[in-house]
Amino acid sequence: MYDGTVFVDGVLKDSKDVSLQASIKDVLIKSSNNLEWLSKGDLVLLKPALNSPNPYPSTTHPLAVSVVREVLTEMGAEVVVGDQSGLKDVLQDQSGVLHGKTEDNYIKSGMGNADDTFISFESEGWDEGFTHYQSEHTKSWPNGFNVTKWIKKADHIINLPRLSTHSQAGVTLGFKNMVGILRDDSRMDFHANGPFNNFIKSEAHGSKLKSVDDGSDTFIEKIVEINDAIKEKLRVTLFVATKAQTTFGPNTNAVKIGKLEIGKAHVVELKPGIVFASNDPVSAESFALALIKDLRRRLPSIPKLSSKLLLSSNKNVNKLDNTRVKDMTFIQHAIDVGLGEMPTRIVYNKVPDNVKERLNEYL
């Protein structure tokens, strides 16, 4: 049962990340009410943000994965980390995997190593590895969508996003992180409603995947509704934000042609770093939006100008800066389809008063 509480720890940097590891464990335990839902032998799926082989903050902080895994394992859980990277890095159609392997990106990004229990969702097979999902809460998907069968296999799911803007969606936070559970035909379906879809079609070049815009203009709504497929098993959404991408994204750049990077993501180091979690995905998303809006308010002039010039036509990016958190489509639609509520309580620990005041103002 969601309670709308967000637990927030401020973290000062130290040489061995001792404070960061302690904060990750602390907010995990508090936001899960001491893992009250976990029984010995339960299978827990950790879903990081692993869109590419780029290191944190383009992907999830490695300690978010390792500390959460360690805590759950000590409590007797069977823990699996799983994802499927974006079309540019991993491409699959009905004939099989055409290029890339998500597990390789897991290692290249620094998120983990070959000894970890990691599942590349695409490796399970097109038909064998995915299942169709549709419900009364996924009306933006008239034909439903296909998700990894690990959603059915898992007893519990923990969402481990990163804090980043996104050139198409405006942000890539907790809700957007679940794009990684989709089969590639479903990825094509929702991207067809979004801005700059020609880049997605070029990434799928050489495959049998189709891109058909249904004219519904429900790009954000489709992203949100993916989360309906996991809501019965999602226990915690946990962010580690010692750094954040505050322009472009989800990768280190908007476009890369050979060695040429266009629209390089601006990275901010948070002082203090922020670790936060909630058992309510809407509450976690709302706090993440407040945090990224606050960081963008202090963008240096050059990154701000670069983003404005390249993304001025994207309404999703414009709304990020000009719309209240509770009025953003990500939040409004998530509440409408029953995914959760705005935060009812924020419990701060070691967060400066001026930071708390600013974040509370956004919320």
C-alpha positions in Angstrom: 0.0 0.0 0.0 1.4 3.4 -1.0 1.8 6.0 1.7 3.2 9.0 -0.3 6.3 9.4 1.9 9.6 10.3 0.3 12.7 9.6 2.3 15.6 11.9 1.4 19.2 11.7 2.5 21.9 14.4 1.9 25.3 12.8 1.2 28.7 14.5 1.4 31.4 13.0 -0.8 34.1 10.9 0.9 37.0 8.9 -0.5 35.4 5.4 -0.2 31.7 6.4 -0.6 31.0 5.1 2.9 28.3 7.8 3.5 26.7 7.1 0.1 26.4 3.4 0.8 24.9 4.0 4.2 22.4 6.4 2.7 21.3 4.0 0.0 20.7 1.3 2.6 18.9 3.7 4.9 16.4 5.0 2.4 15.8 1.5 1.1 15.0 0.2 4.5 12.8 3.1 5.5 10.9 3.3 2.2 10.1 -0.4 2.3 9.2 -0.4 6.0 12.2 -2.7 6.7 11.4 -4.9 3.6 8.2 -6.1 5.2 7.0 -7.6 1.9 10.1 -9.9 1.5 10.1 -13.6 2.4 13.2 -15.8 2.2 13.6 -17.2 -1.3 11.6 -14.5 -3.0 12.8 -13.4 -6.5 13.5 -9.7 -6.7 14.1 -8.0 -10.0 16.2 -4.8 -9.9 15.5 -2.6 -12.9 18.4 -0.1 -13.5 18.6 2.5 -16.2 20.9 0.9 -18.7 19.9 2.6 -22.0 23.6 2.6 -23.2 27.1 1.6 -22.2 27.7 5.2 -21.0 28.7 5.5 -17.3 26.8 7.2 -14.5 25.0 9.6 -14.6 23.8 8.5 -18.1 23.0 5.2 -16.4 22.3 4.1 -12.9 24.9 4.6 -10.2 26.7 1.3 -9.7 26.3 1.5 -5.9 22.5 1.8 -6.2 22.6 -1.7 -7.8 25.3 -3.3 -5.6 24.1 -2.0 -2.2 20.4 -2.9 -2.8 21.4 -6.3 -4.1 23.6 -6.9 -1.0 20.8 -5.9 1.4 18.2 -8.1 -0.3 20.6 -11.0 -0.5 21.4 -10.8 3.2 17.7 -11.0 3.8 17.5 -14.3 1.9 16.2 -13.0 -1.5 17.2 -14.3 -4.9 18.2 -11.1 -6.8 18.3 -10.6 -10.5 19.4 -7.4 -12.3 17.7 -7.0 -15.7 17.2 -4.6 -18.6 17.3 -4.1 -22.3 19.3 -1.2 -23.7 18.0 1.2 -26.3 17.7 0.5 -30.1 21.0 2.1 -30.9 23.0 -0.3 -28.7 20.8 -3.4 -28.8 18.4 -4.2 -31.6 16.1 -7.1 -31.9 13.2 -8.1 -34.2 11.3 -11.3 -35.1 14.4 -12.8 -36.6 16.5 -12.5 -33.5 19.0 -10.1 -32.0 20.6 -8.1 -34.8 23.3 -6.4 -32.8 24.4 -5.6 -29.2 24.0 -7.3 -25.8 22.6 -5.5 -22.8 24.9 -7.5 -20.5 27.9 -6.0 -22.3 26.6 -2.5 -21.6 26.1 -3.5 -17.9 29.8 -4.2 -17.7 31.0 -1.3 -19.9 29.0 1.3 -18.0 30.7 0.2 -14.8 27.4 -0.8 -13.2 28.5 -4.4 -12.5 30.7 -7.3 -13.7 30.4 -10.6 -15.4 30.0 -12.5 -12.1 26.7 -10.8 -11.3 23.3 -12.4 -12.1 22.2 -10.2 -15.0 19.5 -10.8 -17.5 19.6 -9.2 -21.0 15.8 -9.3 -21.7 16.4 -9.6 -25.5 18.4 -12.8 -24.9 15.3 -14.6 -23.8 13.8 -14.7 -27.3 11.2 -12.7 -29.2 8.2 -14.9 -28.4 9.6 -16.9 -25.6 11.0 -13.9 -23.6 8.0 -11.5 -23.8 4.3 -11.5 -23.0 1.5 -9.2 -24.1 0.0 -6.8 -21.6 -3.2 -4.7 -21.7 -5.6 -3.4 -19.1 -8.3 -0.8 -18.5 -5.5 1.6 -17.5 -3.5 1.3 -20.8 -6.0 3.0 -23.1 -3.2 5.0 -24.9 -2.1 1.6 -26.1 -5.1 0.4 -28.1 -3.4 -2.9 -29.0 -1.5 -3.3 -25.7 2.3 -3.8 -25.5 4.8 -6.5 -25.0 6.9 -6.8 -21.8 9.6 -9.1 -20.6 8.4 -12.3 -18.9 10.6 -11.5 -16.0 7.8 -9.2 -14.8 5.7 -12.4 -14.3 8.6 -14.4 -12.8 9.6 -11.8 -10.2 7.9 -11.7 -6.8 9.0 -8.1 -6.3 10.5 -5.3 -8.4 12.7 -2.4 -7.4 13.1 0.5 -9.8 16.6 2.1 -9.8 16.5 5.1 -12.2 19.0 7.9 -12.7 18.3 11.6 -12.6 18.4 13.0 -16.2 16.8 15.1 -18.8 15.8 13.6 -22.1 15.8 15.1 -25.6 12.5 13.6 -26.5 10.5 13.1 -23.3 11.9 16.1 -21.3 13.0 13.8 -18.5 14.0 10.2 -18.0 13.2 9.3 -14.4 11.3 6.4 -12.8 8.4 6.1 -15.3 10.6 6.4 -18.4 13.0 3.7 -16.9 10.3 1.1 -17.6 10.7 1.5 -21.3 13.5 -1.1 -20.8 11.0 -3.9 -20.1 9.4 -3.4 -23.6 10.0 -5.6 -26.6 11.4 -3.5 -29.5 8.2 -3.5 -31.5 6.5 -1.8 -28.6 9.3 0.6 -28.2 8.8 1.6 -31.8 5.0 2.1 -31.2 5.3 4.7 -28.5 8.3 6.5 -30.0 6.2 7.0 -33.2 4.1 9.5 -31.2 7.1 11.5 -29.9 9.4 14.2 -31.2 12.5 13.4 -33.3 11.2 10.0 -34.2 13.3 9.9 -37.3 16.3 9.3 -35.1 14.6 6.2 -33.6 13.7 5.0 -37.1 17.3 5.4 -38.2 18.5 3.4 -35.1 16.1 0.5 -36.2 17.4 0.6 -39.8 18.1 -2.9 -41.1 15.4 -4.5 -38.9 11.8 -5.6 -39.6 10.5 -3.2 -37.0 7.8 -0.7 -38.1 7.1 2.8 -37.0 3.5 4.0 -37.4 2.3 7.2 -35.8 -1.3 6.6 -34.7 -1.9 10.3 -34.5 -3.0 10.2 -30.8 -0.2 12.4 -29.5 0.1 10.2 -26.4 3.9 9.9 -26.2 4.1 10.7 -22.5 0.8 8.9 -21.6 2.2 5.7 -23.2 5.4 5.9 -21.2 3.4 6.3 -18.0 1.0 3.4 -18.8 3.9 1.0 -19.2 4.2 1.2 -15.4 0.7 -0.4 -15.0 2.3 -3.7 -16.0 4.5 -3.6 -12.8 2.4 -1.8 -10.3 1.3 -4.9 -8.4 5.0 -5.9 -7.8 6.8 -2.6 -7.6 7.9 -2.1 -4.0 10.4 0.9 -4.1 11.7 3.5 -6.5 15.1 4.6 -5.4 17.3 7.3 -6.9 21.0 8.0 -6.3 21.7 11.6 -7.4 25.2 12.6 -6.7 25.4 13.7 -10.3 22.6 14.6 -12.8 22.4 15.3 -16.5 20.5 18.5 -16.9 20.4 19.0 -20.6 19.8 16.5 -23.5 20.0 12.8 -22.5 19.4 9.9 -22.0 23.0 9.3 -23.2 26.0 11.6 -23.0 24.8 13.4 -26.1 21.7 14.1 -28.2 23.3 12.7 -31.4 26.6 11.0 -32.1 28.0 10.6 -35.6 31.3 8.7 -35.5 33.3 10.7 -32.9 31.2 13.8 -33.4 28.9 14.6 -30.4 26.0 17.0 -31.0 24.2 18.3 -28.0 26.5 17.1 -25.2 24.6 16.5 -22.0 25.5 19.0 -19.2 26.4 17.2 -16.0 26.0 18.7 -12.5 27.6 17.4 -9.4 25.1 17.8 -6.5 26.5 19.2 -3.2 25.3 17.5 -1.2 24.4 14.5 -3.2 20.8 13.3 -2.8 19.6 9.8 -2.3 15.8 9.4 -2.1 13.2 6.7 -2.3 9.5 6.0 -1.9 7.1 3.1 -2.1 4.8 5.4 -4.2 6.2 5.8 -7.8 4.3 9.0 -8.3 5.7 10.5 -5.1 9.2 9.5 -6.2 8.7 10.9 -9.7 7.3 14.1 -8.3 10.4 14.7 -6.0 12.7 13.8 -8.9 11.0 16.4 -11.1 11.3 19.0 -8.4 15.0 18.2 -8.0 15.8 18.4 -11.7 13.7 21.6 -12.2 15.8 23.1 -9.4 19.1 22.1 -11.0 18.0 23.5 -14.4 17.1 26.8 -12.8 20.9 27.3 -12.3 22.0 26.1 -15.7 25.1 27.9 -17.0 24.5 30.1 -20.1 26.2 27.9 -22.7 24.4 24.6 -21.9 21.1 26.6 -21.5 21.6 28.2 -25.0 22.7 24.9 -26.6 19.6 23.1 -25.3 17.3 26.0 -26.3 18.7 26.1 -29.9 18.5 22.3 -30.5 15.3 21.5 -28.6 13.2 24.6 -28.9 10.6 22.7 -31.0 10.1 20.1 -28.3 7.1 20.9 -26.1 8.1 18.2 -23.5 11.4 20.1 -22.8 9.6 23.4 -22.6 7.0 22.1 -20.2 9.8 20.9 -17.9 10.8 24.4 -17.0 7.5 26.1 -17.3 5.0 23.7 -15.7 4.3 23.0 -12.0 5.3 19.5 -11.0 1.7 18.5 -10.2 0.5 19.8 -13.6 3.0 17.8 -15.7 1.6 15.1 -17.9 3.8 12.5 -16.3 2.2 13.2 -12.9 -1.3 14.0 -13.9 -1.7 10.9 -16.0 0.0 8.6 -13.5 -2.5 9.8 -10.8 -5.4 9.4 -13.3 -4.5 5.7 -14.0 -4.0 4.8 -10.4 -0.2 4.6 -10.1 0.0 6.7 -6.9 -0.3 10.2 -5.6 1.8 13.4 -5.0 3.9 13.2 -1.9 2.1 13.5 1.4 5.3 13.7 3.5 8.9 14.3 2.8 11.4 13.1 5.5 14.7 14.9 5.1 18.0 13.9 6.6 21.2 16.0 6.4 19.7 18.2 3.6 20.4 22.0 4.0 17.4 24.1 4.8 17.7 26.3 1.7 17.6 23.1 -0.5 14.6 21.8 1.4 12.8 25.1 1.0 13.4 25.2 -2.8 12.3 21.6 -3.4 9.2 22.0 -1.2 8.3 25.1 -3.2 8.2 23.1 -6.4 6.0 20.4 -4.8 
